[in-house]
Amino acid sequence: MRPLLFIYSLFFFNISLSQEDVERFVLLNKDSSSYYAFTKKGVYTSSIDSVGNTSSVYRAYADKIPSSLNGIDFNSLTPVRHQNSIYFLFPGGGVLYQYKNNRIIRVDESFPHRNQFSGFFFSFNDGLYLLGGYGYWEAKNHLTKFNFKSGSWDIVKTEGTAPKGGINQGSFVLEDDKVFVYDFYFKKNNSDSDEYNPNLFELNLSTLKWINKGRVQNPPSISFENKIQKTKISFGNSLFEKSQKNNFYTLTSPSKNSVVTYSTDNKLSLLTNNAIKVGDYIVYYSLTADRLKNFISIININSFKKINESNLISDNENLLIKYFMFSGIFIIMLMFFLFVYFNIQNKVFHLSKVSLFNKTSSIALTNDEVIILKSFKKNRLENSSILNLFSDELKSSDAIVKKKNKIIFDLNQKFEATFKFQLLIKKSDESDSRQIVYFIPKRIKLVIED
């Protein structure tokens, strides 16, 4: 019988705190072997020994709690340890309390914002911060910091790719100077529905820059309503997560891109979303079957068996997107270089007695057009030389000029219709601007066939 009692106390030891006429407890770990349970009348300091036995000491507060706490469930406060003090944040942000000298006192000059429900309240360096959350029909992605001098909250400007549409009911992991955010909902513009964001985001608190790390590989399939009741416990650089209906829990480590799944063996059916980790134990409060009394339970986290390990985010989709992106860029560049190459390369045209042709097409030529083209040397021919080709004592100079112009005009028109550019270009002679010279573009090479 004694061994059974020992195992029970090691893995699932209950401490009844029902003598306090309170609705809820606020739990906060003190160190690796002890924790606090705050009530509206006093605080329990409990220690867990090496075999899982728990002892508690109760101290009533030196003064009454602030009147603003009387009308709310005590467990709706979010506790944070900051610079050897304990702070409690009012639901939705704004009002801030401090536990000091066995008193809970209000330290802000603000008001209940009710603007960042489900936001992430945390301590970093010398500041207290609140990230994301939901309020007034909008999800928020902004970061606010408590100003100890003014007692108010200031919005901290961030850069980068912040989650669009806000962060509601998110999972957060604080590691060093980074906050990882995933598994959350947002609202689209002009929409009342909650949309799921399948990406992992990182906010660097040193640079205040957001980075989208990639798509979560296996996003949870639970509904938004059930997600509100999901248990989340900070496990150092990991996050313990369990849904009430699931017989398993996960430990997610975003910096390691790791998700480890453990079976609960039906031992965590009463786990609440205000649980904490103390050493190797999970500590949480619950209600008796008749829901008339509260009690605190502890269970050894090492008693559960690992059943699966996977990646948090998958690079496959990002790799595919990058592949298409770089492939598209490569194809565009290839087409551009080919276009340039074929436009600057010499185009070879063959001149026969009746036509001008290349590998793709041809045009029929008149005898006069053939005469002109055969007269070009080094792709250049003076206007006077062309006129001499058609000199006729029986015709006036004006008639010869008109004939020359018509021949060149007709030739260029036929050539441009087929090959999309003009063959003969009229310019002033560089050495004598009074003289007119006709050129064939340098990239064109004429091969005269016999």
SEKEMAR-525804 format. One record per residue (C-alpha): residue number from 1; residue in one letter; x, y, z. Coordinates in nm, 2 decimals. Layout:
BEGIN
(r NUM, "A", (X, Y, Z))
...
//
This chain:
BEGIN
(r 1, "M", (0.00, 0.00, 0.00))
(r 2, "R", (0.28, 0.24, 0.09))
(r 3, "P", (0.45, 0.22, -0.26))
(r 4, "L", (0.11, 0.30, -0.42))
(r 5, "L", (0.07, 0.61, -0.20))
(r 6, "F", (0.43, 0.71, -0.28))
(r 7, "I", (0.37, 0.69, -0.66))
(r 8, "Y", (0.04, 0.88, -0.62))
(r 9, "S", (0.21, 1.16, -0.43))
(r 10, "L", (0.50, 1.17, -0.68))
(r 11, "F", (0.28, 1.21, -0.99))
(r 12, "F", (-0.05, 1.36, -0.88))
(r 13, "F", (-0.06, 1.52, -0.54))
(r 14, "N", (-0.35, 1.75, -0.45))
(r 15, "I", (-0.34, 2.04, -0.20))
(r 16, "S", (-0.68, 2.15, -0.09))
(r 17, "L", (-0.72, 2.53, -0.06))
(r 18, "S", (-1.09, 2.51, -0.03))
(r 19, "Q", (-1.09, 2.68, 0.31))
(r 20, "E", (-1.05, 3.01, 0.13))
(r 21, "D", (-1.38, 3.15, 0.01))
(r 22, "V", (-1.24, 3.25, -0.33))
(r 23, "E", (-1.33, 3.18, -0.69))
(r 24, "R", (-0.99, 3.13, -0.84))
(r 25, "F", (-0.62, 3.13, -0.77))
(r 26, "V", (-0.33, 3.30, -0.96))
(r 27, "L", (-0.04, 3.07, -0.99))
(r 28, "L", (0.32, 3.18, -1.04))
(r 29, "N", (0.64, 2.98, -1.00))
(r 30, "K", (0.88, 3.11, -0.74))
(r 31, "D", (1.18, 2.89, -0.83))
(r 32, "S", (1.25, 2.54, -0.95))
(r 33, "S", (1.09, 2.38, -0.64))
(r 34, "S", (0.83, 2.63, -0.51))
(r 35, "Y", (0.54, 2.85, -0.63))
(r 36, "Y", (0.29, 3.10, -0.52))
(r 37, "A", (-0.09, 3.07, -0.52))
(r 38, "F", (-0.24, 3.42, -0.49))
(r 39, "T", (-0.60, 3.46, -0.37))
(r 40, "K", (-0.80, 3.77, -0.30))
(r 41, "K", (-0.72, 3.74, 0.07))
(r 42, "G", (-0.37, 3.61, 0.09))
(r 43, "V", (-0.10, 3.41, -0.07))
(r 44, "Y", (0.02, 3.05, -0.03))
(r 45, "T", (0.39, 2.98, -0.07))
(r 46, "S", (0.43, 2.61, -0.15))
(r 47, "S", (0.73, 2.39, -0.19))
(r 48, "I", (0.77, 2.05, -0.36))
(r 49, "D", (1.03, 1.81, -0.22))
(r 50, "S", (1.24, 1.56, -0.41))
(r 51, "V", (0.96, 1.29, -0.40))
(r 52, "G", (0.67, 1.52, -0.49))
(r 53, "N", (0.54, 1.60, -0.15))
(r 54, "T", (0.41, 1.95, -0.11))
(r 55, "S", (0.40, 2.18, 0.20))
(r 56, "S", (0.24, 2.53, 0.20))
(r 57, "V", (0.26, 2.84, 0.41))
(r 58, "Y", (-0.03, 3.09, 0.40))
(r 59, "R", (0.00, 3.47, 0.47))
(r 60, "A", (-0.29, 3.71, 0.46))
(r 61, "Y", (-0.22, 4.03, 0.29))
(r 62, "A", (-0.12, 4.33, 0.51))
(r 63, "D", (-0.39, 4.54, 0.35))
(r 64, "K", (-0.71, 4.48, 0.15))
(r 65, "I", (-0.66, 4.43, -0.23))
(r 66, "P", (-0.74, 4.73, -0.45))
(r 67, "S", (-1.12, 4.77, -0.50))
(r 68, "S", (-1.08, 4.73, -0.88))
(r 69, "L", (-1.00, 4.36, -0.82))
(r 70, "N", (-1.32, 4.28, -0.62))
(r 71, "G", (-1.54, 4.25, -0.92))
(r 72, "I", (-1.33, 4.02, -1.14))
(r 73, "D", (-1.22, 3.66, -1.14))
(r 74, "F", (-0.88, 3.66, -0.98))
(r 75, "N", (-0.74, 3.41, -1.22))
(r 76, "S", (-0.81, 3.65, -1.51))
(r 77, "L", (-0.50, 3.85, -1.40))
(r 78, "T", (-0.17, 3.77, -1.58))
(r 79, "P", (0.13, 3.75, -1.35))
(r 80, "V", (0.49, 3.83, -1.45))
(r 81, "R", (0.81, 3.84, -1.25))
(r 82, "H", (1.01, 4.15, -1.33))
(r 83, "Q", (1.33, 4.27, -1.15))
(r 84, "N", (1.26, 4.09, -0.82))
(r 85, "S", (0.90, 4.20, -0.81))
(r 86, "I", (0.57, 4.04, -0.92))
(r 87, "Y", (0.32, 4.23, -1.14))
(r 88, "F", (-0.03, 4.15, -1.23))
(r 89, "L", (-0.19, 4.28, -1.55))
(r 90, "F", (-0.57, 4.36, -1.56))
(r 91, "P", (-0.76, 4.16, -1.84))
(r 92, "G", (-0.72, 4.34, -2.17))
(r 93, "G", (-0.43, 4.56, -2.05))
(r 94, "G", (-0.40, 4.90, -1.89))
(r 95, "V", (-0.43, 4.86, -1.52))
(r 96, "L", (-0.12, 4.71, -1.35))
(r 97, "Y", (-0.07, 4.58, -0.99))
(r 98, "Q", (0.24, 4.50, -0.80))
(r 99, "Y", (0.29, 4.25, -0.52))
(r 100, "K", (0.52, 4.42, -0.27))
(r 101, "N", (0.57, 4.39, 0.11))
(r 102, "N", (0.29, 4.14, 0.13))
(r 103, "R", (0.05, 4.39, -0.04))
(r 104, "I", (-0.11, 4.41, -0.38))
(r 105, "I", (-0.10, 4.77, -0.49))
(r 106, "R", (-0.19, 4.95, -0.81))
(r 107, "V", (0.11, 5.11, -0.98))
(r 108, "D", (-0.04, 5.26, -1.30))
(r 109, "E", (-0.21, 5.59, -1.39))
(r 110, "S", (-0.40, 5.43, -1.67))
(r 111, "F", (-0.74, 5.27, -1.71))
(r 112, "P", (-0.87, 4.93, -1.82))
(r 113, "H", (-0.78, 4.94, -2.19))
(r 114, "R", (-0.97, 4.62, -2.28))
(r 115, "N", (-0.78, 4.64, -2.61))
(r 116, "Q", (-0.54, 4.34, -2.58))
(r 117, "F", (-0.72, 4.04, -2.45))
(r 118, "S", (-0.51, 3.72, -2.51))
(r 119, "G", (-0.20, 3.94, -2.56))
(r 120, "F", (0.14, 3.82, -2.44))
(r 121, "F", (0.25, 4.00, -2.12))
(r 122, "F", (0.62, 3.96, -2.06))
(r 123, "S", (0.93, 4.11, -1.91))
(r 124, "F", (1.24, 4.20, -2.11))
(r 125, "N", (1.54, 4.39, -1.98))
(r 126, "D", (1.41, 4.69, -1.79))
(r 127, "G", (1.06, 4.68, -1.93))
(r 128, "L", (0.71, 4.52, -1.91))
(r 129, "Y", (0.56, 4.46, -2.25))
(r 130, "L", (0.22, 4.35, -2.39))
(r 131, "L", (0.22, 4.21, -2.75))
(r 132, "G", (-0.09, 4.15, -2.97))
(r 133, "G", (-0.43, 4.06, -2.84))
(r 134, "Y", (-0.79, 4.14, -2.92))
(r 135, "G", (-1.03, 4.42, -2.83))
(r 136, "Y", (-1.30, 4.64, -2.97))
(r 137, "W", (-1.37, 4.40, -3.25))
(r 138, "E", (-1.01, 4.41, -3.38))
(r 139, "A", (-0.71, 4.19, -3.34))
(r 140, "K", (-0.38, 4.39, -3.27))
(r 141, "N", (-0.03, 4.33, -3.37))
(r 142, "H", (0.13, 4.62, -3.19))
(r 143, "L", (0.37, 4.61, -2.90))
(r 144, "T", (0.31, 4.83, -2.59))
(r 145, "K", (0.55, 4.90, -2.31))
(r 146, "F", (0.47, 5.02, -1.95))
(r 147, "N", (0.62, 5.36, -1.87))
(r 148, "F", (0.72, 5.34, -1.50))
(r 149, "K", (0.76, 5.72, -1.48))
(r 150, "S", (0.42, 5.82, -1.62))
(r 151, "G", (0.23, 5.50, -1.52))
(r 152, "S", (0.09, 5.47, -1.87))
(r 153, "W", (0.15, 5.24, -2.17))
(r 154, "D", (0.33, 5.35, -2.48))
(r 155, "I", (0.32, 5.19, -2.83))
(r 156, "V", (0.66, 5.07, -2.94))
(r 157, "K", (0.73, 5.12, -3.31))
(r 158, "T", (0.83, 4.80, -3.49))
(r 159, "E", (0.95, 4.73, -3.85))
(r 160, "G", (0.95, 4.43, -4.08))
(r 161, "T", (0.67, 4.19, -4.17))
(r 162, "A", (0.44, 4.21, -3.87))
(r 163, "P", (0.14, 3.97, -3.88))
(r 164, "K", (-0.13, 4.14, -4.08))
(r 165, "G", (-0.47, 4.16, -3.92))
(r 166, "G", (-0.34, 4.12, -3.57))
(r 167, "I", (-0.27, 3.84, -3.32))
(r 168, "N", (-0.56, 3.68, -3.14))
(r 169, "Q", (-0.53, 3.37, -2.92))
(r 170, "G", (-0.17, 3.33, -3.02))
(r 171, "S", (0.10, 3.10, -2.89))
(r 172, "F", (0.41, 3.29, -2.77))
(r 173, "V", (0.76, 3.18, -2.68))
(r 174, "L", (1.02, 3.43, -2.54))
(r 175, "E", (1.38, 3.32, -2.59))
(r 176, "D", (1.66, 3.56, -2.52))
(r 177, "D", (1.57, 3.88, -2.72))
(r 178, "K", (1.32, 3.71, -2.95))
(r 179, "V", (0.95, 3.65, -2.93))
(r 180, "F", (0.81, 3.37, -3.15))
(r 181, "V", (0.44, 3.40, -3.24))
(r 182, "Y", (0.24, 3.12, -3.41))
(r 183, "D", (-0.10, 2.94, -3.41))
(r 184, "F", (-0.31, 3.25, -3.40))
(r 185, "Y", (-0.62, 3.41, -3.56))
(r 186, "F", (-0.67, 3.75, -3.72))
(r 187, "K", (-0.95, 3.95, -3.88))
(r 188, "K", (-0.96, 4.06, -4.24))
(r 189, "N", (-1.07, 4.41, -4.32))
(r 190, "N", (-1.45, 4.46, -4.30))
(r 191, "S", (-1.50, 4.10, -4.18))
(r 192, "D", (-1.63, 3.96, -3.86))
(r 193, "S", (-1.50, 3.61, -3.91))
(r 194, "D", (-1.18, 3.49, -3.74))
(r 195, "E", (-0.92, 3.38, -3.99))
(r 196, "Y", (-0.63, 3.14, -3.91))
(r 197, "N", (-0.27, 3.26, -3.98))
(r 198, "P", (-0.06, 2.95, -4.06))
(r 199, "N", (0.28, 3.12, -4.03))
(r 200, "L", (0.55, 3.15, -3.76))
(r 201, "F", (0.67, 3.50, -3.69))
(r 202, "E", (0.97, 3.63, -3.50))
(r 203, "L", (1.00, 3.97, -3.33))
(r 204, "N", (1.35, 4.07, -3.24))
(r 205, "L", (1.33, 4.28, -2.93))
(r 206, "S", (1.68, 4.43, -2.98))
(r 207, "T", (1.61, 4.55, -3.33))
(r 208, "L", (1.23, 4.57, -3.30))
(r 209, "K", (1.20, 4.40, -3.64))
(r 210, "W", (0.95, 4.13, -3.75))
(r 211, "I", (1.04, 3.83, -3.96))
(r 212, "N", (0.81, 3.58, -4.12))
(r 213, "K", (0.99, 3.25, -4.06))
(r 214, "G", (0.77, 3.02, -4.27))
(r 215, "R", (0.45, 2.82, -4.27))
(r 216, "V", (0.35, 2.60, -3.98))
(r 217, "Q", (0.37, 2.24, -4.11))
(r 218, "N", (0.07, 2.09, -3.93))
(r 219, "P", (-0.16, 2.37, -3.81))
(r 220, "P", (-0.40, 2.25, -3.53))
(r 221, "S", (-0.75, 2.16, -3.64))
(r 222, "I", (-0.93, 2.27, -3.32))
(r 223, "S", (-1.20, 2.54, -3.35))
(r 224, "F", (-1.15, 2.90, -3.24))
(r 225, "E", (-1.39, 2.85, -2.95))
(r 226, "N", (-1.20, 2.55, -2.82))
(r 227, "K", (-0.87, 2.73, -2.87))
(r 228, "I", (-0.97, 2.98, -2.61))
(r 229, "Q", (-0.96, 2.70, -2.35))
(r 230, "K", (-0.63, 2.56, -2.47))
(r 231, "T", (-0.37, 2.52, -2.19))
(r 232, "K", (-0.04, 2.69, -2.26))
(r 233, "I", (0.26, 2.68, -2.02))
(r 234, "S", (0.60, 2.83, -2.07))
(r 235, "F", (0.87, 2.56, -2.06))
(r 236, "G", (1.18, 2.77, -2.08))
(r 237, "N", (1.25, 2.80, -2.46))
(r 238, "S", (0.95, 2.58, -2.54))
(r 239, "L", (0.57, 2.60, -2.50))
(r 240, "F", (0.36, 2.33, -2.34))
(r 241, "E", (0.02, 2.31, -2.52))
(r 242, "K", (-0.28, 2.09, -2.47))
(r 243, "S", (-0.64, 2.11, -2.58))
(r 244, "Q", (-0.90, 1.99, -2.33))
(r 245, "K", (-1.04, 1.71, -2.56))
(r 246, "N", (-0.70, 1.57, -2.66))
(r 247, "N", (-0.53, 1.29, -2.49))
(r 248, "F", (-0.18, 1.43, -2.57))
(r 249, "Y", (0.02, 1.75, -2.54))
(r 250, "T", (0.30, 1.91, -2.73))
(r 251, "L", (0.62, 2.08, -2.65))
(r 252, "T", (0.70, 2.33, -2.92))
(r 253, "S", (1.05, 2.49, -2.96))
(r 254, "P", (1.03, 2.75, -3.24))
(r 255, "S", (1.41, 2.82, -3.24))
(r 256, "K", (1.48, 2.45, -3.30))
(r 257, "N", (1.19, 2.41, -3.54))
(r 258, "S", (1.07, 2.12, -3.32))
(r 259, "V", (0.74, 1.99, -3.20))
(r 260, "V", (0.74, 1.69, -2.96))
(r 261, "T", (0.42, 1.51, -2.88))
(r 262, "Y", (0.35, 1.32, -2.56))
(r 263, "S", (0.07, 1.10, -2.45))
(r 264, "T", (-0.11, 1.21, -2.13))
(r 265, "D", (-0.25, 0.87, -2.04))
(r 266, "N", (-0.57, 1.04, -1.93))
(r 267, "K", (-0.40, 1.21, -1.64))
(r 268, "L", (-0.45, 1.57, -1.75))
(r 269, "S", (-0.82, 1.58, -1.81))
(r 270, "L", (-0.87, 1.85, -1.55))
(r 271, "L", (-0.58, 2.07, -1.67))
(r 272, "T", (-0.67, 2.44, -1.68))
(r 273, "N", (-0.53, 2.72, -1.89))
(r 274, "N", (-0.37, 2.89, -1.58))
(r 275, "A", (-0.12, 2.61, -1.51))
(r 276, "I", (0.25, 2.67, -1.45))
(r 277, "K", (0.57, 2.46, -1.46))
(r 278, "V", (0.77, 2.42, -1.14))
(r 279, "G", (1.08, 2.21, -1.19))
(r 280, "D", (0.97, 1.87, -1.33))
(r 281, "Y", (0.61, 1.93, -1.23))
(r 282, "I", (0.30, 2.09, -1.38))
(r 283, "V", (0.10, 2.28, -1.12))
(r 284, "Y", (-0.27, 2.37, -1.18))
(r 285, "Y", (-0.59, 2.44, -0.99))
(r 286, "S", (-0.92, 2.27, -1.05))
(r 287, "L", (-1.27, 2.23, -0.91))
(r 288, "T", (-1.41, 1.92, -0.73))
(r 289, "A", (-1.67, 1.72, -0.90))
(r 290, "D", (-1.95, 1.91, -0.72))
(r 291, "R", (-1.77, 2.24, -0.84))
(r 292, "L", (-1.80, 2.38, -0.49))
(r 293, "K", (-1.43, 2.36, -0.39))
(r 294, "N", (-1.10, 2.45, -0.54))
(r 295, "F", (-0.78, 2.25, -0.51))
(r 296, "I", (-0.43, 2.26, -0.65))
(r 297, "S", (-0.28, 1.95, -0.83))
(r 298, "I", (0.07, 1.87, -0.93))
(r 299, "I", (0.19, 1.61, -1.18))
(r 300, "N", (0.54, 1.50, -1.28))
(r 301, "I", (0.60, 1.59, -1.64))
(r 302, "N", (0.86, 1.31, -1.68))
(r 303, "S", (0.59, 1.05, -1.63))
(r 304, "F", (0.46, 1.09, -1.99))
(r 305, "K", (0.58, 0.90, -2.29))
(r 306, "K", (0.70, 1.07, -2.61))
(r 307, "I", (0.50, 0.95, -2.91))
(r 308, "N", (0.61, 1.17, -3.20))
(r 309, "E", (0.85, 1.44, -3.31))
(r 310, "S", (0.82, 1.67, -3.61))
(r 311, "N", (0.91, 2.01, -3.75))
(r 312, "L", (0.71, 2.31, -3.65))
(r 313, "I", (0.75, 2.48, -3.99))
(r 314, "S", (0.82, 2.31, -4.33))
(r 315, "D", (1.05, 2.46, -4.58))
(r 316, "N", (0.90, 2.26, -4.87))
(r 317, "E", (0.65, 2.53, -4.97))
(r 318, "N", (0.90, 2.81, -4.93))
(r 319, "L", (1.15, 2.61, -5.13))
(r 320, "L", (0.89, 2.56, -5.40))
(r 321, "I", (0.80, 2.93, -5.40))
(r 322, "K", (1.17, 3.02, -5.42))
(r 323, "Y", (1.22, 2.77, -5.70))
(r 324, "F", (0.94, 2.92, -5.91))
(r 325, "M", (1.06, 3.27, -5.83))
(r 326, "F", (1.42, 3.20, -5.93))
(r 327, "S", (1.31, 3.00, -6.23))
(r 328, "G", (1.08, 3.28, -6.34))
(r 329, "I", (1.37, 3.53, -6.30))
(r 330, "F", (1.60, 3.30, -6.49))
(r 331, "I", (1.36, 3.26, -6.78))
(r 332, "I", (1.30, 3.63, -6.80))
(r 333, "M", (1.67, 3.70, -6.80))
(r 334, "L", (1.73, 3.43, -7.06))
(r 335, "M", (1.46, 3.58, -7.29))
(r 336, "F", (1.61, 3.92, -7.24))
(r 337, "F", (1.96, 3.81, -7.32))
(r 338, "L", (1.84, 3.61, -7.62))
(r 339, "F", (1.65, 3.91, -7.74))
(r 340, "V", (1.95, 4.13, -7.71))
(r 341, "Y", (2.18, 3.87, -7.86))
(r 342, "F", (1.97, 3.82, -8.17))
(r 343, "N", (1.92, 4.19, -8.21))
(r 344, "I", (2.29, 4.27, -8.20))
(r 345, "Q", (2.40, 3.97, -8.40))
(r 346, "N", (2.46, 4.00, -8.77))
(r 347, "K", (2.15, 3.91, -8.98))
(r 348, "V", (2.25, 3.74, -9.30))
(r 349, "F", (2.03, 3.80, -9.61))
(r 350, "H", (2.08, 3.64, -9.94))
(r 351, "L", (2.03, 3.84, -10.26))
(r 352, "S", (1.93, 3.66, -10.58))
(r 353, "K", (1.81, 3.79, -10.91))
(r 354, "V", (1.45, 3.80, -10.80))
(r 355, "S", (1.44, 3.80, -10.42))
(r 356, "L", (1.59, 3.89, -10.09))
(r 357, "F", (1.56, 3.62, -9.82))
(r 358, "N", (1.69, 3.47, -9.50))
(r 359, "K", (1.62, 3.15, -9.30))
(r 360, "T", (1.27, 3.26, -9.20))
(r 361, "S", (1.12, 3.45, -9.49))
(r 362, "S", (1.17, 3.63, -9.82))
(r 363, "I", (1.05, 3.92, -10.04))
(r 364, "A", (1.02, 3.95, -10.41))
(r 365, "L", (1.24, 4.22, -10.58))
(r 366, "T", (1.21, 4.41, -10.89))
(r 367, "N", (1.50, 4.44, -11.13))
(r 368, "D", (1.56, 4.80, -11.02))
(r 369, "E", (1.57, 4.70, -10.65))
(r 370, "V", (1.82, 4.42, -10.72))
(r 371, "I", (2.04, 4.68, -10.91))
(r 372, "I", (2.04, 4.91, -10.61))
(r 373, "L", (2.12, 4.64, -10.35))
(r 374, "K", (2.40, 4.49, -10.56))
(r 375, "S", (2.56, 4.84, -10.58))
(r 376, "F", (2.60, 4.87, -10.20))
(r 377, "K", (2.96, 4.83, -10.08))
(r 378, "K", (3.04, 4.81, -9.71))
(r 379, "N", (2.67, 4.88, -9.65))
(r 380, "R", (2.70, 5.23, -9.78))
(r 381, "L", (2.60, 5.40, -10.10))
(r 382, "E", (2.59, 5.77, -10.19))
(r 383, "N", (2.28, 5.93, -10.33))
(r 384, "S", (2.46, 6.04, -10.64))
(r 385, "S", (2.57, 5.68, -10.72))
(r 386, "I", (2.21, 5.56, -10.70))
(r 387, "L", (2.10, 5.84, -10.93))
(r 388, "N", (2.37, 5.74, -11.18))
(r 389, "L", (2.23, 5.39, -11.18))
(r 390, "F", (1.91, 5.52, -11.34))
(r 391, "S", (2.05, 5.81, -11.55))
(r 392, "D", (1.86, 5.86, -11.88))
(r 393, "E", (1.92, 6.14, -12.12))
(r 394, "L", (1.56, 6.12, -12.23))
(r 395, "K", (1.44, 6.19, -11.87))
(r 396, "S", (1.48, 6.50, -11.66))
(r 397, "S", (1.68, 6.50, -11.33))
(r 398, "D", (1.36, 6.55, -11.14))
(r 399, "A", (1.20, 6.23, -11.29))
(r 400, "I", (1.51, 6.03, -11.21))
(r 401, "V", (1.50, 6.15, -10.85))
(r 402, "K", (1.14, 6.06, -10.82))
(r 403, "K", (1.20, 5.71, -10.96))
(r 404, "K", (1.49, 5.66, -10.72))
(r 405, "N", (1.28, 5.76, -10.42))
(r 406, "K", (0.99, 5.54, -10.52))
(r 407, "I", (1.22, 5.24, -10.57))
(r 408, "I", (1.37, 5.29, -10.22))
(r 409, "F", (1.03, 5.36, -10.06))
(r 410, "D", (0.88, 5.04, -10.21))
(r 411, "L", (1.17, 4.83, -10.11))
(r 412, "N", (1.17, 4.96, -9.75))
(r 413, "Q", (0.79, 4.91, -9.72))
(r 414, "K", (0.81, 4.55, -9.84))
(r 415, "F", (1.11, 4.48, -9.62))
(r 416, "E", (0.96, 4.63, -9.30))
(r 417, "A", (0.63, 4.45, -9.35))
(r 418, "T", (0.82, 4.11, -9.36))
(r 419, "F", (1.12, 4.16, -9.13))
(r 420, "K", (0.99, 4.44, -8.90))
(r 421, "F", (1.26, 4.70, -8.97))
(r 422, "Q", (1.38, 4.92, -9.26))
(r 423, "L", (1.66, 4.80, -9.49))
(r 424, "L", (1.78, 5.13, -9.64))
(r 425, "I", (1.84, 5.43, -9.41))
(r 426, "K", (1.89, 5.78, -9.54))
(r 427, "K", (2.14, 6.01, -9.36))
(r 428, "S", (2.36, 6.31, -9.42))
(r 429, "D", (2.72, 6.24, -9.50))
(r 430, "E", (2.94, 6.29, -9.20))
(r 431, "S", (3.21, 6.44, -9.40))
(r 432, "D", (2.98, 6.67, -9.61))
(r 433, "S", (2.64, 6.74, -9.46))
(r 434, "R", (2.52, 6.86, -9.80))
(r 435, "Q", (2.55, 6.51, -9.94))
(r 436, "I", (2.29, 6.23, -9.88))
(r 437, "V", (2.41, 5.88, -9.81))
(r 438, "Y", (2.21, 5.55, -9.78))
(r 439, "F", (2.31, 5.29, -9.53))
(r 440, "I", (2.22, 4.93, -9.47))
(r 441, "P", (2.23, 4.87, -9.09))
(r 442, "K", (2.56, 4.73, -8.97))
(r 443, "R", (2.40, 4.41, -8.83))
(r 444, "I", (2.28, 4.31, -9.18))
(r 445, "K", (2.51, 4.12, -9.41))
(r 446, "L", (2.42, 4.09, -9.77))
(r 447, "V", (2.53, 3.78, -9.95))
(r 448, "I", (2.50, 3.82, -10.33))
(r 449, "E", (2.43, 3.50, -10.51))
(r 450, "D", (2.53, 3.45, -10.87))
//
